[in-house]
Amino acid sequence: MAAASEYLYLIALGSNQRHHSLGSPVRIVAHAFDALEMTDIALYAASSIITSRPIGPSQRAYANAAAIILTPLPPPMLLKRLKSLEAHFGRRRAGQKWRTRILDLDIILWSGGVYAGRGESLQIPHPEMQRRRFVLQPARKIAANWRDPISGMRIKHLFTRINRANRLDPMRAAN
């Protein structure tokens, strides 16, 4: 398990735009797993890759997955590294929210519990986690028993809850 100065993070990966040399969104996510292996970041677990419908104006289906990484980096430093990795893959941050993107990496949970830095947009757990099936479905495969520190619910229970809600509300099933 992690040493006292190392943290486990649950990361959500997504892509819905082809890359000129890597190819399809599924291939981009597969390459992103490899790219997460760095000197100070170890890939601890990786889920399978699923496809999902987009949120917002984008019309392209997403490839989604989850990873658990081990690193001594605190949340703000890890976020910088993840954003740098997105840029390396060709992601541009300008423009409309929820538009097509080559690679999207989000910190969902970490072994440090709750994080809300002052003056930062980073919040852990990710504020939308409980409403996103495309995050919970792959996450439950590698982190089913990891608890949301705010609700106290395990990933597998959050997934069951959203799955049940989607069956009752067809409009939510698209997410």
For each residue, the residues with C-beta under 8 A, 3 or more apart:
1:
2: 6 7 8 70 111
3: 6
4:
5: 72
6: 2 3 70 71 72
7: 2 70 71 72 73 74 110 111 112
8: 2 44 68 69 70 110 111
9: 68 69 71 78 107 108 109 110 111
10: 66 67 68 107 108 109 110 139 143 146
11: 36 66 67 68 69 82 105 106 107 108
12: 64 65 66 104 105 106 108 126 132 135 138 139
13: 29 32 33 64 65 66 67 103 104 105
14: 29 62 63 64 65 101 103 104 106 134
15: 25 26 28 29 32 62 63 101 102 103 104
16: 25 54 58 60 61 62 63 100 101
17: 25 60 100 101 102
18: 23 24 25 28
19: 22 23 27 28 89 90 102
20: 90
21:
22: 19 27 28 31 89
23: 18 19 27 28
24: 18 27 28 63
25: 15 16 17 18 28 29 60 61 62 63
26: 15 29 30 49 51 63
27: 19 22 23 24 30 31
28: 15 18 19 22 23 24 25 31 32 63 89 102 103
29: 13 14 15 25 26 32 33 49 63 64 65 103
30: 26 27 33 34 49
31: 22 27 28 34 35 89
32: 13 15 28 29 35 36 85 89 103 105
33: 13 29 30 36 43 46 65 67
34: 30 31 37
35: 31 32 85 88 89
36: 11 32 33 41 43 67 69 85
37: 34 41 42 43
38: 41 81
39:
40: 71 72 73
41: 36 37 38 69 70 71 73 78 81
42: 37 69 70 71
43: 33 36 37 46 67 68 69
44: 8 67 68 69 70
45: 67 68 142 143
46: 33 43 65 66 67 68 142
47: 65 66 67 138 139 141 142
48: 65 138 141
49: 26 29 30 63 64 65 138
50: 63 64 65 134 137 138
51: 26 61 62 63 64
52: 61 62 64 133 134 175
53: 61 62 174 175
54: 16 58 59 60 61 62 98
55: 58 98 175
56: 96 97 98 99
57: 96 98 99
58: 16 54 55 98 99 100
59: 54
60: 16 17 25 54 100
61: 16 25 51 52 53 54
62: 14 15 16 25 51 52 53 54 134
63: 14 15 16 24 25 26 28 29 49 50 51
64: 12 13 14 29 49 50 51 52 134 135 137 138
65: 12 13 14 29 33 46 47 48 49 50 138
66: 10 11 12 13 46 47 108 135 138 139 141 142 143
67: 10 11 13 33 36 43 44 45 46 47 142
68: 8 9 10 11 43 44 45 46 142 143
69: 8 9 11 36 41 42 43 44
70: 2 6 7 8 41 42 44
71: 6 7 9 40 41 42 78
72: 5 6 7 40
73: 7 40 41 77 78 81
74: 7 77 78
75: 78 79 107 110 112 115 117 122 124
76: 79 80 117 120 122
77: 73 74 80 81
78: 9 41 71 73 74 75 81 82 107
79: 75 76 82 83 107 122
80: 76 77 83 84
81: 38 41 73 77 78 84 85
82: 11 78 79 85 86 105 106 107
83: 79 80 86 87 105
84: 80 81 87 88
85: 32 35 36 81 82 88 89 103 105
86: 82 83 89 91 101 102 103 104 105
87: 83 84 90 91
88: 35 84 85
89: 19 22 28 31 32 35 85 86 102 103
90: 19 20 87 102 103
91: 86 87 101 102 103 104
92: 95
93:
94:
95: 92 99
96: 56 57 99
97: 56
98: 54 55 56 57 58
99: 56 57 58 95 96
100: 16 17 58 60
101: 14 15 16 17 86 91 104
102: 15 17 19 28 86 89 90 91
103: 13 14 15 28 29 32 85 86 89 90 91
104: 12 13 14 15 86 91 101
105: 11 12 13 32 82 83 85 86
106: 11 12 14 82 126 135
107: 9 10 11 75 78 79 82 110 122 124 126
108: 9 10 11 12 66 124 125 126 129 135 139
109: 9 10 124 125 126 129 143 146 148 149
110: 7 8 9 10 75 107 113 115 124
111: 2 7 8 9
112: 7 75 115 124
113: 110 149
114: 124 125 149 150
115: 75 110 112 122 123 124
116: 120 122 123 124
117: 75 76 120 122
118:
119:
120: 76 116 117
121:
122: 75 76 79 107 115 116 117
123: 115 116 126 127
124: 75 107 108 109 110 112 114 115 116
125: 108 109 114 129 148 149 150
126: 12 106 107 108 109 123 129 135
127: 123
128: 131 132 135
129: 108 109 125 126 132 135 136 148 158
130: 136 148 151 158 161 162
131: 128 162 175
132: 12 128 129 135 136 162 175
133: 52 136 137 159 162 163 166 175
134: 14 50 52 62 64 137 138 175
135: 12 64 66 106 108 126 128 129 132 138 139
136: 129 130 132 133 139 140 155 158 159 162
137: 50 64 133 134 140 141 159
138: 12 47 48 49 50 64 65 66 134 135 141 142
139: 10 12 47 66 108 135 136 142 143 146 155 159
140: 136 137 143 144 155 156 159
141: 47 48 66 137 138 144
142: 45 46 47 66 67 68 138 139
143: 10 45 66 68 109 139 140 146 155
144: 140 141 154 155 156
145: 154 155 156
146: 10 109 139 143 154 155
147: 152 153 154 155
148: 109 125 129 130 151 152 153 154 155 158
149: 109 113 114 125 152
150: 114 125
151: 130 148 158
152: 147 148 149
153: 147 148 157 158 161
154: 144 145 146 147 148 157 158
155: 136 139 140 143 144 145 146 147 148 158 159
156: 140 144 145 159 160
157: 153 154 160 161
158: 129 130 136 148 151 153 154 155 161 162
159: 133 136 137 139 140 155 156 162 163
160: 156 157 163 164
161: 130 153 157 158 164 165
162: 130 131 132 133 136 158 159 165 166
163: 133 159 160 166 167
164: 160 161 167 168
165: 161 162 168 169 172
166: 133 162 163 169 170 172 173 175
167: 163 164 173
168: 164 165
169: 165 166 172 173
170: 166 173
171: 174
172: 165 166 169 175
173: 166 167 169 170
174: 53 171
175: 52 53 55 131 132 133 134 166 172
